[in-house]
Amino acid sequence: QDMPEGEDPTDPDQDGRNSQRDELQSSLPTLSIQPDDVLRILKEFLRNFEKLTPDEGPPRELQDVRDNSRDGEYWESLSCVIPEATLKLWDALGAALVEYHKVLTRRSELFSEAAALQQENS
């Protein structure tokens, strides 16, 4: 009756986990931090953490490992991913869509004028 839901007192795995957790907790030293000290401890940690992080970038041995002699070739190959014919087609379609938009805008204006004239005639 006093067991929490989902726990089976006859389950050997559960008893093993509980006893392992209890052993681990008893072997660890207990730290007691007062609420008033938390802010001071965090500030000290951040000061020390900033000292650990290098400002000059990755370590020197990692900078020397990368071979960047073919970078120009790589970026040049990426500039030719879309064929020139496709780019020209897209440019032509873009210009045609701008013109079509102008036509539709003008038709909308004419339709509004026609509706106003029809109402005036009525």
MDTraj code that builds the backbone (N, CA, C; nanometers):
import mdtraj as md
import numpy as np

residues = "GLN ASP MET PRO GLU GLY GLU ASP PRO THR ASP PRO ASP GLN ASP GLY ARG ASN SER GLN ARG ASP GLU LEU GLN SER SER LEU PRO THR LEU SER ILE GLN PRO ASP ASP VAL LEU ARG ILE LEU LYS GLU PHE LEU ARG ASN PHE GLU LYS LEU THR PRO ASP GLU GLY PRO PRO ARG GLU LEU GLN ASP VAL ARG ASP ASN SER ARG ASP GLY GLU TYR TRP GLU SER LEU SER CYS VAL ILE PRO GLU ALA THR LEU LYS LEU TRP ASP ALA LEU GLY ALA ALA LEU VAL GLU TYR HIS LYS VAL LEU THR ARG ARG SER GLU LEU PHE SER GLU ALA ALA ALA LEU GLN GLN GLU ASN SER".split()
xyz = np.array([
    [0.0814, -0.1197, 0.0000],
    [0.0000, 0.0000, 0.0000],
    [0.0860, 0.1264, 0.0000],
    [0.2021, 0.1210, 0.0638],
    [0.2875, 0.2378, 0.0735],
    [0.3813, 0.2517, -0.0467],
    [0.3760, 0.1571, -0.1407],
    [0.4664, 0.1616, -0.2568],
    [0.4127, 0.2613, -0.3594],
    [0.4991, 0.3449, -0.4182],
    [0.4548, 0.4359, -0.5249],
    [0.4085, 0.3574, -0.6464],
    [0.3274, 0.4204, -0.7289],
    [0.2756, 0.3537, -0.8476],
    [0.3901, 0.3156, -0.9396],
    [0.3781, 0.2001, -1.0059],
    [0.4762, 0.1567, -1.1031],
    [0.5904, 0.0776, -1.0407],
    [0.6012, 0.0707, -0.9090],
    [0.7073, -0.0051, -0.8444],
    [0.6515, -0.1392, -0.7996],
    [0.7288, -0.2416, -0.8284],
    [0.6889, -0.3766, -0.7908],
    [0.7882, -0.4256, -0.6860],
    [0.7446, -0.4518, -0.5644],
    [0.8380, -0.4926, -0.4594],
    [0.9052, -0.6258, -0.4883],
    [0.8484, -0.7072, -0.5772],
    [0.9077, -0.8375, -0.6071],
    [1.0033, -0.8306, -0.7246],
    [1.0195, -0.7140, -0.7882],
    [1.1058, -0.6982, -0.9047],
    [1.2513, -0.6879, -0.8595],
    [1.3371, -0.7886, -0.8935],
    [1.4761, -0.7861, -0.8476],
    [1.5562, -0.6735, -0.9126],
    [1.5238, -0.6371, -1.0367],
    [1.5968, -0.5295, -1.1042],
    [1.5778, -0.3976, -1.0314],
    [1.4570, -0.3744, -0.9847],
    [1.4267, -0.2480, -0.9186],
    [1.5005, -0.2404, -0.7851],
    [1.5049, -0.3517, -0.7133],
    [1.5772, -0.3528, -0.5866],
    [1.7255, -0.3288, -0.6110],
    [1.7782, -0.3850, -0.7171],
    [1.9197, -0.3659, -0.7508],
    [1.9489, -0.2214, -0.7833],
    [1.8598, -0.1564, -0.8584],
    [1.8806, -0.0161, -0.8934],
    [1.8750, 0.0713, -0.7707],
    [1.7818, 0.0435, -0.6828],
    [1.7701, 0.1240, -0.5613],
    [1.8933, 0.1090, -0.4741],
    [1.9422, -0.0140, -0.4592],
    [2.0596, -0.0339, -0.3733],
    [2.1838, 0.0276, -0.4372],
    [2.1970, 0.0207, -0.5700],
    [2.3107, 0.0843, -0.6376],
    [2.3061, 0.2353, -0.6187],
    [2.1882, 0.2940, -0.6336],
    [2.1732, 0.4378, -0.6168],
    [2.2082, 0.4776, -0.4743],
    [2.1627, 0.3987, -0.3761],
    [2.1923, 0.4290, -0.2363],
    [2.3418, 0.4206, -0.2098],
    [2.4094, 0.3184, -0.2672],
    [2.5537, 0.3055, -0.2484],
    [2.6267, 0.4242, -0.3095],
    [2.5851, 0.4661, -0.4291],
    [2.6486, 0.5782, -0.4958],
    [2.6302, 0.7065, -0.4175],
    [2.5100, 0.7285, -0.3685],
    [2.4840, 0.8497, -0.2920],
    [2.5621, 0.8516, -0.1617],
    [2.5803, 0.7358, -0.0995],
    [2.6537, 0.7321, 0.0272],
    [2.8032, 0.7490, 0.0037],
    [2.8551, 0.7125, -0.1145],
    [2.9982, 0.7244, -0.1404],
    [3.0378, 0.8648, -0.1848],
    [2.9428, 0.9454, -0.2314],
    [2.9731, 1.0809, -0.2749],
    [2.9773, 1.1748, -0.1554],
    [3.0735, 1.2693, -0.1591],
    [3.0732, 1.3668, -0.0495],
    [2.9539, 1.4603, -0.0645],
    [2.8983, 1.4982, 0.0454],
    [2.7831, 1.5878, 0.0404],
    [2.8315, 1.7309, 0.0428],
    [2.7839, 1.8107, -0.0508],
    [2.8173, 1.9516, -0.0574],
    [2.6959, 2.0307, -0.0130],
    [2.7208, 2.1243, 0.0719],
    [2.6120, 2.2085, 0.1179],
    [2.6449, 2.3519, 0.0798],
    [2.5674, 2.4070, -0.0115],
    [2.5869, 2.5446, -0.0560],
    [2.4714, 2.6271, -0.0038],
    [2.5057, 2.7304, 0.0650],
    [2.4051, 2.8188, 0.1195],
    [2.3462, 2.9049, 0.0072],
    [2.2180, 2.9346, 0.0120],
    [2.1554, 3.0153, -0.0933],
    [2.2235, 3.1510, -0.1124],
    [2.2767, 3.2093, -0.0063],
    [2.3421, 3.3389, -0.0182],
    [2.4744, 3.3299, -0.0944],
    [2.5339, 3.2102, -0.1010],
    [2.6640, 3.1932, -0.1654],
    [2.6543, 3.1566, -0.3131],
    [2.5358, 3.1254, -0.3615],
    [2.5206, 3.0769, -0.4990],
    [2.5693, 3.1792, -0.6004],
    [2.5292, 3.3030, -0.5865],
    [2.5675, 3.4064, -0.6816],
    [2.7187, 3.4270, -0.6831],
    [2.7799, 3.4309, -0.5665],
    [2.9250, 3.4486, -0.5573],
    [2.9973, 3.3315, -0.6235],
    [2.9511, 3.2109, -0.6015],
    [3.0143, 3.0919, -0.6585],
    [3.0000, 3.0918, -0.8106],
    [2.8834, 3.1285, -0.8612],
    [2.8633, 3.1335, -1.0058],
    [2.9533, 3.2376, -1.0717],
    [2.9648, 3.3555, -1.0100],
    [3.0525, 3.4593, -1.0654],
    [3.1973, 3.4125, -1.0682],
    [3.2417, 3.3452, -0.9639],
    [3.3781, 3.2939, -0.9594],
    [3.3992, 3.1881, -1.0678],
    [3.3005, 3.1028, -1.0854],
    [3.3096, 3.0012, -1.1902],
    [3.3223, 3.0655, -1.3268],
    [3.2410, 3.1671, -1.3548],
    [3.2461, 3.2332, -1.4855],
    [3.3798, 3.3023, -1.5081],
    [3.4372, 3.3631, -1.4052],
    [3.5693, 3.4252, -1.4194],
    [3.6730, 3.3205, -1.4562],
    [3.6711, 3.2070, -1.3892],
    [3.7668, 3.1000, -1.4172],
    [3.7399, 3.0364, -1.5529],
    [3.6137, 3.0274, -1.5920],
    [3.5784, 2.9673, -1.7204],
    [3.6308, 3.0515, -1.8360],
    [3.6229, 3.1843, -1.8226],
    [3.6725, 3.2726, -1.9280],
    [3.8222, 3.2555, -1.9462],
    [3.8943, 3.2252, -1.8398],
    [4.0384, 3.2029, -1.8494],
    [4.0686, 3.0750, -1.9257],
    [3.9792, 2.9779, -1.9187],
    [4.0003, 2.8493, -1.9853],
    [3.9747, 2.8547, -2.1346],
    [3.8874, 2.9444, -2.1801],
    [3.8528, 2.9498, -2.3218],
    [3.9540, 3.0348, -2.3971],
    [4.0156, 2.9784, -2.5029],
    [4.1142, 3.0552, -2.5797],
    [4.0455, 3.1585, -2.6682],
    [4.1059, 3.2763, -2.6766],
    [4.0504, 3.3826, -2.7589],
    [4.1051, 3.3824, -2.9000],
    [4.2129, 3.3094, -2.9239],
    [4.2775, 3.3153, -3.0543],
    [4.2255, 3.2124, -3.1532],
    [4.1202, 3.1411, -3.1230],
    [4.0613, 3.0460, -3.2168],
    [4.1044, 2.9037, -3.1854],
    [4.0968, 2.8164, -3.2862],
    [4.1300, 2.6763, -3.2625],
    [4.2794, 2.6594, -3.2329],
    [4.3158, 2.5495, -3.1694],
    [4.4569, 2.5246, -3.1398],
    [4.5416, 2.5241, -3.2666],
    [4.6664, 2.5578, -3.2513],
    [4.7583, 2.5721, -3.3651],
    [4.7686, 2.4422, -3.4444],
    [4.7702, 2.3276, -3.3772],
    [4.7850, 2.2007, -3.4490],
    [4.6645, 2.1720, -3.5385],
    [4.5448, 2.2196, -3.5011],
    [4.4277, 2.2014, -3.5863],
    [4.4309, 2.2952, -3.7064],
    [4.4875, 2.4132, -3.6893],
    [4.4955, 2.5083, -3.8004],
    [4.5894, 2.4573, -3.9082],
    [4.6947, 2.3888, -3.8694],
    [4.7929, 2.3401, -3.9662],
    [4.7457, 2.2164, -4.0411],
    [4.6491, 2.1435, -3.9880],
    [4.6050, 2.0171, -4.0473],
    [4.5253, 2.0404, -4.1756],
    [4.4434, 2.1431, -4.1811],
    [4.3546, 2.1649, -4.2952],
    [4.4311, 2.2163, -4.4160],
    [4.4120, 2.1487, -4.5299],
    [4.4735, 2.1909, -4.6555],
    [4.3706, 2.2720, -4.7330],
    [4.3953, 2.4006, -4.7506],
    [4.2996, 2.4860, -4.8199],
    [4.3484, 2.5262, -4.9585],
    [4.4326, 2.4437, -5.0185],
    [4.4858, 2.4765, -5.1508],
    [4.3803, 2.4607, -5.2607],
    [4.2773, 2.3813, -5.2354],
    [4.1758, 2.3585, -5.3395],
    [4.0463, 2.4332, -5.3116],
    [4.0464, 2.5261, -5.2166],
    [3.9255, 2.6008, -5.1824],
    [3.8731, 2.6814, -5.3005],
    [3.9603, 2.7489, -5.3709],
    [3.9188, 2.8293, -5.4865],
    [3.8500, 2.7444, -5.5916],
    [3.9067, 2.6278, -5.6174],
    [3.8485, 2.5351, -5.7155],
    [3.7093, 2.4898, -5.6710],
    [3.6949, 2.4623, -5.5412],
    [3.5669, 2.4183, -5.4881],
    [3.4603, 2.5258, -5.5074],
    [3.4900, 2.6503, -5.4686],
    [3.3916, 2.7567, -5.4799],
    [3.3626, 2.7897, -5.6257],
    [3.4608, 2.7791, -5.7108],
    [3.4383, 2.8019, -5.8540],
    [3.3445, 2.6954, -5.9107],
    [3.3598, 2.5719, -5.8677],
    [3.2709, 2.4657, -5.9167],
    [3.1277, 2.4881, -5.8689],
    [3.1109, 2.5449, -5.7492],
    [2.9764, 2.5728, -5.6994],
    [2.9083, 2.6856, -5.7760],
    [2.9867, 2.7737, -5.8346],
    [2.9258, 2.8831, -5.9101],
    [2.8669, 2.8345, -6.0425],
    [2.9002, 2.7141, -6.0823],
    [2.8509, 2.6595, -6.2097],
    [2.7508, 2.5468, -6.1881],
    [2.6862, 2.5416, -6.0748],
    [2.5921, 2.4337, -6.0449],
    [2.4691, 2.4443, -6.1349],
    [2.4188, 2.5660, -6.1552],
    [2.3015, 2.5876, -6.2406],
    [2.3514, 2.6287, -6.3786],
    [2.3114, 2.5563, -6.4833],
    [2.3590, 2.5873, -6.6184],
    [2.3180, 2.7284, -6.6623],
    [2.3985, 2.7868, -6.7500],
    [2.3744, 2.9223, -6.7990],
    [2.2390, 2.9332, -6.8689],
    [2.2003, 2.8306, -6.9432],
    [2.0714, 2.8326, -7.0138],
    [1.9548, 2.8435, -6.9146],
    [1.9647, 2.7731, -6.8033],
    [1.8593, 2.7784, -6.7022],
    [1.8518, 2.9177, -6.6403],
    [1.9669, 2.9797, -6.6140],
    [1.9676, 3.1148, -6.5579],
    [1.9026, 3.2139, -6.6543],
    [1.9315, 3.2001, -6.7835],
    [1.8702, 3.2886, -6.8832],
    [1.7194, 3.2684, -6.8892],
    [1.6765, 3.1438, -6.8810],
    [1.5332, 3.1131, -6.8820],
    [1.4655, 3.1775, -6.7612],
    [1.5269, 3.1660, -6.6433],
    [1.4693, 3.2251, -6.5226],
    [1.4614, 3.3770, -6.5338],
    [1.5641, 3.4380, -6.5916],
    [1.5610, 3.5836, -6.6105],
    [1.4467, 3.6249, -6.7025],
    [1.4274, 3.5488, -6.8121],
    [1.3195, 3.5796, -6.9062],
    [1.1827, 3.5610, -6.8396],
    [1.1681, 3.4545, -6.7629],
    [1.0416, 3.4304, -6.6925],
    [1.0147, 3.5394, -6.5891],
    [1.1181, 3.5848, -6.5210],
    [1.1017, 3.6920, -6.4234],
    [1.0536, 3.8198, -6.4895],
    [1.1133, 3.8552, -6.6034],
    [1.0720, 3.9759, -6.6753],
    [0.9282, 3.9617, -6.7252],
    [0.8924, 3.8426, -6.7757],
    [0.7567, 3.8199, -6.8246],
    [0.6544, 3.8300, -6.7103],
    [0.6909, 3.7791, -6.5928],
    [0.5992, 3.7875, -6.4787],
    [0.5791, 3.9318, -6.4336],
    [0.6817, 4.0149, -6.4420],
    [0.6667, 4.1564, -6.4074],
    [0.5673, 4.2225, -6.5028],
    [0.5808, 4.1943, -6.6325],
    [0.4891, 4.2504, -6.7323],
    [0.3465, 4.1998, -6.7099],
    [0.3332, 4.0710, -6.6787],
    [0.2016, 4.0134, -6.6543],
    [0.1362, 4.0783, -6.5315],
    [0.2155, 4.1064, -6.4302],
    [0.1645, 4.1741, -6.3114],
    [0.1114, 4.3126, -6.3477],
    [0.1827, 4.3825, -6.4338],
    [0.1371, 4.5159, -6.4775],
    [0.0025, 4.5052, -6.5491],
    [-0.0121, 4.4049, -6.6368],
    [-0.1367, 4.3855, -6.7099],
    [-0.2506, 4.3557, -6.6129],
    [-0.2259, 4.2680, -6.5177],
    [-0.3316, 4.2336, -6.4210],
    [-0.3693, 4.3530, -6.3339],
    [-0.2720, 4.4328, -6.2976],
    [-0.3010, 4.5525, -6.2177],
    [-0.3884, 4.6483, -6.2974],
    [-0.3545, 4.6685, -6.4238],
    [-0.4340, 4.7578, -6.5097],
    [-0.5759, 4.7034, -6.5279],
    [-0.5903, 4.5715, -6.5470],
    [-0.7234, 4.5111, -6.5612],
    [-0.8053, 4.5323, -6.4356],
    [-0.7416, 4.5212, -6.3176],
    [-0.8114, 4.5420, -6.1911],
    [-0.8628, 4.6858, -6.1822],
    [-0.7801, 4.7813, -6.2236],
    [-0.8222, 4.9211, -6.2215],
    [-0.9402, 4.9433, -6.3166],
    [-0.9317, 4.8852, -6.4367],
    [-1.0402, 4.9000, -6.5343],
    [-1.1689, 4.8354, -6.4849],
    [-1.1563, 4.7213, -6.4192],
    [-1.2739, 4.6533, -6.3657],
    [-1.3415, 4.7412, -6.2604],
    [-1.2626, 4.8057, -6.1740],
    [-1.3188, 4.8944, -6.0714],
    [-1.3911, 5.0126, -6.1364],
    [-1.3294, 5.0682, -6.2423],
    [-1.3930, 5.1792, -6.3136],
    [-1.5234, 5.1354, -6.3774],
    [-1.5240, 5.0156, -6.4392],
    [-1.6447, 4.9649, -6.5055],
    [-1.7555, 4.9423, -6.4028],
    [-1.7203, 4.8902, -6.2866],
    [-1.8209, 4.8663, -6.1832],
    [-1.8792, 4.9991, -6.1348],
    [-1.7946, 5.0993, -6.1210],
    [-1.8430, 5.2307, -6.0781],
    [-1.9349, 5.2918, -6.1839],
    [-1.8993, 5.2770, -6.3120],
    [-1.9830, 5.3312, -6.4202],
    [-2.1158, 5.2572, -6.4276],
    [-2.1145, 5.1264, -6.4082],
    [-2.2396, 5.0504, -6.4120],
    [-2.3330, 5.0959, -6.2990],
    [-2.2759, 5.1183, -6.1827],
    [-2.3592, 5.1635, -6.0710],
    [-2.4131, 5.3044, -6.0982],
    [-2.3327, 5.3871, -6.1608],
    [-2.3755, 5.5232, -6.1941],
    [-2.4879, 5.5187, -6.2970],
    [-2.4769, 5.4279, -6.3943],
    [-2.5802, 5.4145, -6.4975],
    [-2.7104, 5.3577, -6.4408],
    [-2.6983, 5.2772, -6.3369],
    [-2.8202, 5.2214, -6.2798],
    [-2.8957, 5.3314, -6.2121],
])
top = md.Topology()
chain = top.add_chain()
for i, resn in enumerate(residues, 1):
    res = top.add_residue(resn, chain, resSeq=i)
    for name in ("N", "CA", "C"):
        top.add_atom(name, md.element.get_by_symbol(name[0]), res)
traj = md.Trajectory(xyz[None], top)
